[in-house]
Amino acid sequence: MEINLVHAFFGRFGVLIPLLGLFFEIGALISQKEFMHKFSGYIVIFGSILALLAGITGFVEFKYLKETNENIGNFSLHIVIGSILIGFFMLILFLRSFLLFKDNEKIATVYIFLYLITVITNLLSNEIIIHSLRGE
């Protein structure tokens, strides 16, 4: 399988599963059910891992494109935003894992705000920016 297909695979699921996790987190906030809290947490953790895999495969693809002297100038914004998102998803992975076992309102507030911003930025970076660069 070509390296760009691996990144595209993880990139798609690295956008969709965190978005699904956000919907479940909202559902858990509304329902106040412990099961929903745990279930949404596992979806967020799984989605964060997929997003991190997308970032890693993106860096591998970026390195490959640089070695083969292919033009990567159009994707500069995607590369920068992707690098920032890797850091955010690592933080989200840590925070959500912590919140699965401990109830802390201040950390939960920071987490949900950070998660909302990260998911929206991830969606914009992967869908709007990439599709506009490709002319789709």
Rosetta constraint file for C-alpha pairs under 8 A:
AtomPair CA 1 CA 5 HARMONIC 6.69 0.50
AtomPair CA 1 CA 6 HARMONIC 7.11 0.50
AtomPair CA 2 CA 6 HARMONIC 6.71 0.50
AtomPair CA 3 CA 7 HARMONIC 6.46 0.50
AtomPair CA 3 CA 57 HARMONIC 7.59 0.50
AtomPair CA 3 CA 60 HARMONIC 7.80 0.50
AtomPair CA 3 CA 61 HARMONIC 6.07 0.50
AtomPair CA 4 CA 8 HARMONIC 6.03 0.50
AtomPair CA 4 CA 58 HARMONIC 7.98 0.50
AtomPair CA 4 CA 61 HARMONIC 6.20 0.50
AtomPair CA 5 CA 9 HARMONIC 6.01 0.50
AtomPair CA 6 CA 10 HARMONIC 6.33 0.50
AtomPair CA 6 CA 57 HARMONIC 6.90 0.50
AtomPair CA 7 CA 11 HARMONIC 5.68 0.50
AtomPair CA 7 CA 54 HARMONIC 5.61 0.50
AtomPair CA 7 CA 55 HARMONIC 7.95 0.50
AtomPair CA 7 CA 57 HARMONIC 5.06 0.50
AtomPair CA 7 CA 58 HARMONIC 5.60 0.50
AtomPair CA 7 CA 61 HARMONIC 7.34 0.50
AtomPair CA 8 CA 12 HARMONIC 6.08 0.50
AtomPair CA 8 CA 54 HARMONIC 7.71 0.50
AtomPair CA 9 CA 13 HARMONIC 6.57 0.50
AtomPair CA 9 CA 54 HARMONIC 7.93 0.50
AtomPair CA 10 CA 14 HARMONIC 5.53 0.50
AtomPair CA 10 CA 50 HARMONIC 6.17 0.50
AtomPair CA 10 CA 51 HARMONIC 7.01 0.50
AtomPair CA 10 CA 53 HARMONIC 6.39 0.50
AtomPair CA 10 CA 54 HARMONIC 4.69 0.50
AtomPair CA 10 CA 57 HARMONIC 7.86 0.50
AtomPair CA 11 CA 15 HARMONIC 6.25 0.50
AtomPair CA 11 CA 50 HARMONIC 7.84 0.50
AtomPair CA 11 CA 51 HARMONIC 6.80 0.50
AtomPair CA 11 CA 54 HARMONIC 4.88 0.50
AtomPair CA 11 CA 55 HARMONIC 7.83 0.50
AtomPair CA 11 CA 126 HARMONIC 7.39 0.50
AtomPair CA 12 CA 16 HARMONIC 6.26 0.50
AtomPair CA 13 CA 17 HARMONIC 5.66 0.50
AtomPair CA 13 CA 47 HARMONIC 7.61 0.50
AtomPair CA 13 CA 50 HARMONIC 6.63 0.50
AtomPair CA 13 CA 51 HARMONIC 7.55 0.50
AtomPair CA 14 CA 18 HARMONIC 6.55 0.50
AtomPair CA 14 CA 47 HARMONIC 6.00 0.50
AtomPair CA 14 CA 48 HARMONIC 7.21 0.50
AtomPair CA 14 CA 49 HARMONIC 7.95 0.50
AtomPair CA 14 CA 50 HARMONIC 4.80 0.50
AtomPair CA 14 CA 51 HARMONIC 4.03 0.50
AtomPair CA 14 CA 52 HARMONIC 7.67 0.50
AtomPair CA 14 CA 53 HARMONIC 7.81 0.50
AtomPair CA 14 CA 54 HARMONIC 6.23 0.50
AtomPair CA 15 CA 19 HARMONIC 6.33 0.50
AtomPair CA 15 CA 47 HARMONIC 7.86 0.50
AtomPair CA 15 CA 51 HARMONIC 6.93 0.50
AtomPair CA 15 CA 119 HARMONIC 7.48 0.50
AtomPair CA 15 CA 122 HARMONIC 6.35 0.50
AtomPair CA 15 CA 123 HARMONIC 5.94 0.50
AtomPair CA 15 CA 126 HARMONIC 7.30 0.50
AtomPair CA 16 CA 20 HARMONIC 6.13 0.50
AtomPair CA 16 CA 47 HARMONIC 7.93 0.50
AtomPair CA 17 CA 21 HARMONIC 6.07 0.50
AtomPair CA 17 CA 43 HARMONIC 7.12 0.50
AtomPair CA 17 CA 44 HARMONIC 7.50 0.50
AtomPair CA 17 CA 46 HARMONIC 7.61 0.50
AtomPair CA 17 CA 47 HARMONIC 4.81 0.50
AtomPair CA 17 CA 50 HARMONIC 7.92 0.50
AtomPair CA 18 CA 22 HARMONIC 6.23 0.50
AtomPair CA 18 CA 43 HARMONIC 7.36 0.50
AtomPair CA 18 CA 44 HARMONIC 5.78 0.50
AtomPair CA 18 CA 47 HARMONIC 4.59 0.50
AtomPair CA 18 CA 48 HARMONIC 6.54 0.50
AtomPair CA 18 CA 51 HARMONIC 7.85 0.50
AtomPair CA 18 CA 119 HARMONIC 6.40 0.50
AtomPair CA 19 CA 23 HARMONIC 6.55 0.50
AtomPair CA 19 CA 119 HARMONIC 6.15 0.50
AtomPair CA 20 CA 24 HARMONIC 6.36 0.50
AtomPair CA 20 CA 43 HARMONIC 7.61 0.50
AtomPair CA 21 CA 25 HARMONIC 6.02 0.50
AtomPair CA 21 CA 40 HARMONIC 5.76 0.50
AtomPair CA 21 CA 41 HARMONIC 7.56 0.50
AtomPair CA 21 CA 43 HARMONIC 5.25 0.50
AtomPair CA 21 CA 44 HARMONIC 4.87 0.50
AtomPair CA 21 CA 47 HARMONIC 7.14 0.50
AtomPair CA 22 CA 26 HARMONIC 6.23 0.50
AtomPair CA 22 CA 40 HARMONIC 7.90 0.50
AtomPair CA 22 CA 44 HARMONIC 7.44 0.50
AtomPair CA 22 CA 115 HARMONIC 7.60 0.50
AtomPair CA 22 CA 116 HARMONIC 7.09 0.50
AtomPair CA 22 CA 119 HARMONIC 7.62 0.50
AtomPair CA 23 CA 27 HARMONIC 6.22 0.50
AtomPair CA 24 CA 28 HARMONIC 6.05 0.50
AtomPair CA 24 CA 36 HARMONIC 7.31 0.50
AtomPair CA 24 CA 39 HARMONIC 7.89 0.50
AtomPair CA 24 CA 40 HARMONIC 5.08 0.50
AtomPair CA 25 CA 29 HARMONIC 6.20 0.50
AtomPair CA 25 CA 36 HARMONIC 7.80 0.50
AtomPair CA 25 CA 37 HARMONIC 7.01 0.50
AtomPair CA 25 CA 40 HARMONIC 5.43 0.50
AtomPair CA 25 CA 41 HARMONIC 7.51 0.50
AtomPair CA 26 CA 30 HARMONIC 6.23 0.50
AtomPair CA 27 CA 31 HARMONIC 5.97 0.50
AtomPair CA 27 CA 36 HARMONIC 7.28 0.50
AtomPair CA 28 CA 32 HARMONIC 5.53 0.50
AtomPair CA 28 CA 33 HARMONIC 6.22 0.50
AtomPair CA 28 CA 34 HARMONIC 7.85 0.50
AtomPair CA 28 CA 36 HARMONIC 4.95 0.50
AtomPair CA 28 CA 37 HARMONIC 5.18 0.50
AtomPair CA 28 CA 40 HARMONIC 7.09 0.50
AtomPair CA 29 CA 37 HARMONIC 7.75 0.50
AtomPair CA 31 CA 36 HARMONIC 7.68 0.50
AtomPair CA 32 CA 36 HARMONIC 7.62 0.50
AtomPair CA 32 CA 37 HARMONIC 7.53 0.50
AtomPair CA 33 CA 37 HARMONIC 6.35 0.50
AtomPair CA 34 CA 38 HARMONIC 6.29 0.50
AtomPair CA 35 CA 39 HARMONIC 5.98 0.50
AtomPair CA 36 CA 40 HARMONIC 5.82 0.50
AtomPair CA 37 CA 41 HARMONIC 6.11 0.50
AtomPair CA 37 CA 100 HARMONIC 7.89 0.50
AtomPair CA 38 CA 42 HARMONIC 6.36 0.50
AtomPair CA 38 CA 100 HARMONIC 6.36 0.50
AtomPair CA 39 CA 43 HARMONIC 6.43 0.50
AtomPair CA 40 CA 44 HARMONIC 6.11 0.50
AtomPair CA 41 CA 45 HARMONIC 6.14 0.50
AtomPair CA 41 CA 96 HARMONIC 6.29 0.50
AtomPair CA 41 CA 97 HARMONIC 7.46 0.50
AtomPair CA 41 CA 100 HARMONIC 6.58 0.50
AtomPair CA 42 CA 46 HARMONIC 6.06 0.50
AtomPair CA 43 CA 47 HARMONIC 5.95 0.50
AtomPair CA 44 CA 48 HARMONIC 5.97 0.50
AtomPair CA 44 CA 93 HARMONIC 7.65 0.50
AtomPair CA 44 CA 96 HARMONIC 7.40 0.50
AtomPair CA 45 CA 49 HARMONIC 6.26 0.50
AtomPair CA 45 CA 93 HARMONIC 5.62 0.50
AtomPair CA 45 CA 96 HARMONIC 6.88 0.50
AtomPair CA 45 CA 97 HARMONIC 7.14 0.50
AtomPair CA 46 CA 50 HARMONIC 6.32 0.50
AtomPair CA 47 CA 51 HARMONIC 6.12 0.50
AtomPair CA 48 CA 52 HARMONIC 6.12 0.50
AtomPair CA 48 CA 89 HARMONIC 5.53 0.50
AtomPair CA 48 CA 90 HARMONIC 7.33 0.50
AtomPair CA 48 CA 92 HARMONIC 7.26 0.50
AtomPair CA 48 CA 93 HARMONIC 6.02 0.50
AtomPair CA 49 CA 53 HARMONIC 6.19 0.50
AtomPair CA 49 CA 89 HARMONIC 7.94 0.50
AtomPair CA 49 CA 93 HARMONIC 7.60 0.50
AtomPair CA 50 CA 54 HARMONIC 6.17 0.50
AtomPair CA 51 CA 55 HARMONIC 6.26 0.50
AtomPair CA 51 CA 86 HARMONIC 7.41 0.50
AtomPair CA 51 CA 89 HARMONIC 7.09 0.50
AtomPair CA 52 CA 56 HARMONIC 6.18 0.50
AtomPair CA 52 CA 86 HARMONIC 5.85 0.50
AtomPair CA 52 CA 89 HARMONIC 6.80 0.50
AtomPair CA 52 CA 90 HARMONIC 7.46 0.50
AtomPair CA 53 CA 57 HARMONIC 6.07 0.50
AtomPair CA 54 CA 58 HARMONIC 5.89 0.50
AtomPair CA 55 CA 59 HARMONIC 6.25 0.50
AtomPair CA 55 CA 82 HARMONIC 6.40 0.50
AtomPair CA 55 CA 83 HARMONIC 7.18 0.50
AtomPair CA 55 CA 86 HARMONIC 6.19 0.50
AtomPair CA 56 CA 60 HARMONIC 6.36 0.50
AtomPair CA 57 CA 61 HARMONIC 6.10 0.50
AtomPair CA 58 CA 62 HARMONIC 6.02 0.50
AtomPair CA 59 CA 63 HARMONIC 6.09 0.50
AtomPair CA 60 CA 64 HARMONIC 6.18 0.50
AtomPair CA 61 CA 65 HARMONIC 6.12 0.50
AtomPair CA 62 CA 66 HARMONIC 6.23 0.50
AtomPair CA 62 CA 72 HARMONIC 7.81 0.50
AtomPair CA 63 CA 67 HARMONIC 6.20 0.50
AtomPair CA 64 CA 68 HARMONIC 6.26 0.50
AtomPair CA 65 CA 69 HARMONIC 6.07 0.50
AtomPair CA 65 CA 70 HARMONIC 5.24 0.50
AtomPair CA 65 CA 71 HARMONIC 7.51 0.50
AtomPair CA 65 CA 72 HARMONIC 7.15 0.50
AtomPair CA 66 CA 70 HARMONIC 6.16 0.50
AtomPair CA 66 CA 71 HARMONIC 7.92 0.50
AtomPair CA 66 CA 72 HARMONIC 7.58 0.50
AtomPair CA 72 CA 76 HARMONIC 6.91 0.50
AtomPair CA 74 CA 133 HARMONIC 6.63 0.50
AtomPair CA 75 CA 79 HARMONIC 6.19 0.50
AtomPair CA 75 CA 130 HARMONIC 7.56 0.50
AtomPair CA 75 CA 133 HARMONIC 7.43 0.50
AtomPair CA 76 CA 80 HARMONIC 6.24 0.50
AtomPair CA 77 CA 81 HARMONIC 6.07 0.50
AtomPair CA 78 CA 82 HARMONIC 5.79 0.50
AtomPair CA 78 CA 125 HARMONIC 5.94 0.50
AtomPair CA 78 CA 126 HARMONIC 7.42 0.50
AtomPair CA 78 CA 129 HARMONIC 6.98 0.50
AtomPair CA 78 CA 130 HARMONIC 7.22 0.50
AtomPair CA 79 CA 83 HARMONIC 6.15 0.50
AtomPair CA 80 CA 84 HARMONIC 6.48 0.50
AtomPair CA 81 CA 85 HARMONIC 6.08 0.50
AtomPair CA 81 CA 125 HARMONIC 6.80 0.50
AtomPair CA 82 CA 86 HARMONIC 6.26 0.50
AtomPair CA 82 CA 122 HARMONIC 7.74 0.50
AtomPair CA 82 CA 125 HARMONIC 7.52 0.50
AtomPair CA 83 CA 87 HARMONIC 6.94 0.50
AtomPair CA 84 CA 88 HARMONIC 6.49 0.50
AtomPair CA 85 CA 89 HARMONIC 5.96 0.50
AtomPair CA 85 CA 118 HARMONIC 6.77 0.50
AtomPair CA 85 CA 121 HARMONIC 7.94 0.50
AtomPair CA 85 CA 122 HARMONIC 6.97 0.50
AtomPair CA 86 CA 90 HARMONIC 6.16 0.50
AtomPair CA 87 CA 91 HARMONIC 6.33 0.50
AtomPair CA 88 CA 92 HARMONIC 6.08 0.50
AtomPair CA 88 CA 114 HARMONIC 7.78 0.50
AtomPair CA 88 CA 118 HARMONIC 6.71 0.50
AtomPair CA 89 CA 93 HARMONIC 5.93 0.50
AtomPair CA 89 CA 118 HARMONIC 7.53 0.50
AtomPair CA 90 CA 94 HARMONIC 6.35 0.50
AtomPair CA 91 CA 95 HARMONIC 6.09 0.50
AtomPair CA 92 CA 96 HARMONIC 5.82 0.50
AtomPair CA 92 CA 111 HARMONIC 6.76 0.50
AtomPair CA 92 CA 114 HARMONIC 7.55 0.50
AtomPair CA 92 CA 115 HARMONIC 6.67 0.50
AtomPair CA 93 CA 97 HARMONIC 6.03 0.50
AtomPair CA 94 CA 98 HARMONIC 6.21 0.50
AtomPair CA 95 CA 99 HARMONIC 6.17 0.50
AtomPair CA 95 CA 107 HARMONIC 7.52 0.50
AtomPair CA 95 CA 111 HARMONIC 6.48 0.50
AtomPair CA 96 CA 100 HARMONIC 6.24 0.50
AtomPair CA 96 CA 111 HARMONIC 7.34 0.50
AtomPair CA 97 CA 101 HARMONIC 7.24 0.50
AtomPair CA 98 CA 102 HARMONIC 6.13 0.50
AtomPair CA 99 CA 103 HARMONIC 5.88 0.50
AtomPair CA 99 CA 104 HARMONIC 7.08 0.50
AtomPair CA 99 CA 107 HARMONIC 7.91 0.50
AtomPair CA 99 CA 108 HARMONIC 7.03 0.50
AtomPair CA 103 CA 108 HARMONIC 7.85 0.50
AtomPair CA 104 CA 108 HARMONIC 6.01 0.50
AtomPair CA 105 CA 109 HARMONIC 6.09 0.50
AtomPair CA 106 CA 110 HARMONIC 6.38 0.50
AtomPair CA 107 CA 111 HARMONIC 5.90 0.50
AtomPair CA 108 CA 112 HARMONIC 6.05 0.50
AtomPair CA 109 CA 113 HARMONIC 6.30 0.50
AtomPair CA 110 CA 114 HARMONIC 6.05 0.50
AtomPair CA 111 CA 115 HARMONIC 5.89 0.50
AtomPair CA 112 CA 116 HARMONIC 6.04 0.50
AtomPair CA 113 CA 117 HARMONIC 6.33 0.50
AtomPair CA 114 CA 118 HARMONIC 6.00 0.50
AtomPair CA 115 CA 119 HARMONIC 6.00 0.50
AtomPair CA 116 CA 120 HARMONIC 6.23 0.50
AtomPair CA 117 CA 121 HARMONIC 6.06 0.50
AtomPair CA 118 CA 122 HARMONIC 5.91 0.50
AtomPair CA 119 CA 123 HARMONIC 6.07 0.50
AtomPair CA 120 CA 124 HARMONIC 6.18 0.50
AtomPair CA 121 CA 125 HARMONIC 5.95 0.50
AtomPair CA 122 CA 126 HARMONIC 6.03 0.50
AtomPair CA 123 CA 127 HARMONIC 5.75 0.50
AtomPair CA 123 CA 128 HARMONIC 7.52 0.50
AtomPair CA 124 CA 128 HARMONIC 5.11 0.50
AtomPair CA 124 CA 129 HARMONIC 6.41 0.50
AtomPair CA 125 CA 129 HARMONIC 5.21 0.50
AtomPair CA 125 CA 130 HARMONIC 6.80 0.50
AtomPair CA 126 CA 130 HARMONIC 5.66 0.50
AtomPair CA 126 CA 131 HARMONIC 7.87 0.50
AtomPair CA 127 CA 131 HARMONIC 5.84 0.50
AtomPair CA 128 CA 132 HARMONIC 5.98 0.50
AtomPair CA 129 CA 133 HARMONIC 6.16 0.50
AtomPair CA 130 CA 134 HARMONIC 6.25 0.50
AtomPair CA 131 CA 135 HARMONIC 6.09 0.50
AtomPair CA 131 CA 136 HARMONIC 5.21 0.50
AtomPair CA 132 CA 136 HARMONIC 6.07 0.50
